[in-house]
Amino acid sequence: MAAEEKKCCGTEKKCCDSKKTLGMLFKVVLGLVFLVLGVWAILKFWGSLLMIIQGGIGLFLILAGVITLAIAKE
């Protein structure tokens, strides 16, 4: 059973290495595409992003206060 798991496509390691390399390359390219799209979205929607952050400050402070009170209670 262990010998079967080491083999890929019924051949030696060359088949596995090319599939792993292709998979890794695909993941790297996809990651770079997501990074570029993320930077583009931040630049395009900068005003909206700042508005969301400003709106969330109050909620964050309330949550921090509740957690602090819960810790102090113990």
C-alpha positions in Angstrom: 0.0 0.0 0.0 2.8 2.4 0.9 4.6 1.7 -2.4 1.4 2.5 -4.3 1.1 5.9 -2.6 4.6 6.9 -3.7 3.9 6.3 -7.3 1.9 8.7 -9.4 0.2 7.7 -12.7 1.8 4.3 -12.5 5.3 5.8 -13.3 8.1 7.2 -11.4 8.3 10.6 -9.7 8.5 12.7 -12.9 4.8 12.6 -13.3 4.1 13.8 -9.8 6.8 16.5 -9.9 5.3 18.1 -13.1 1.8 18.0 -11.6 3.0 19.5 -8.3 5.0 22.2 -10.2 2.0 23.1 -12.4 -0.3 23.2 -9.4 2.1 25.4 -7.5 2.6 27.7 -10.5 -1.2 28.0 -10.8 -1.5 28.9 -7.1 1.3 31.5 -7.3 -0.3 33.1 -10.4 -3.8 33.1 -8.8 -2.3 34.6 -5.6 -0.6 37.4 -7.6 -3.9 38.1 -9.5 -5.8 38.4 -6.1 -3.1 40.8 -4.8 -3.3 43.0 -7.8 -7.1 43.0 -7.6 -7.0 43.8 -3.9 -4.6 46.8 -4.4 -6.8 48.0 -7.3 -9.9 47.8 -5.1 -8.3 49.7 -2.3 -7.2 52.5 -4.6 -10.5 52.7 -6.4 -12.7 52.6 -3.3 -10.5 54.5 -0.9 -13.2 57.0 0.1 -15.7 54.2 0.8 -13.0 52.2 2.7 -12.3 55.2 5.0 -16.0 55.6 5.6 -16.4 52.0 6.6 -13.4 52.3 9.0 -14.7 55.4 10.5 -18.1 53.8 11.0 -16.6 50.8 12.6 -14.5 52.7 15.2 -17.5 53.0 17.5 -18.4 49.4 17.3 -14.8 48.4 17.9 -14.6 50.5 21.0 -17.9 49.1 22.4 -16.6 45.6 21.8 -13.3 46.4 23.5 -15.2 47.8 26.4 -17.3 44.7 26.8 -14.3 42.4 26.6 -12.5 44.6 29.2 -15.5 44.5 31.5 -15.7 40.7 31.1 -12.1 40.3 31.9 -12.3 42.6 34.9 -15.3 40.7 36.3 -13.3 37.5 36.7 
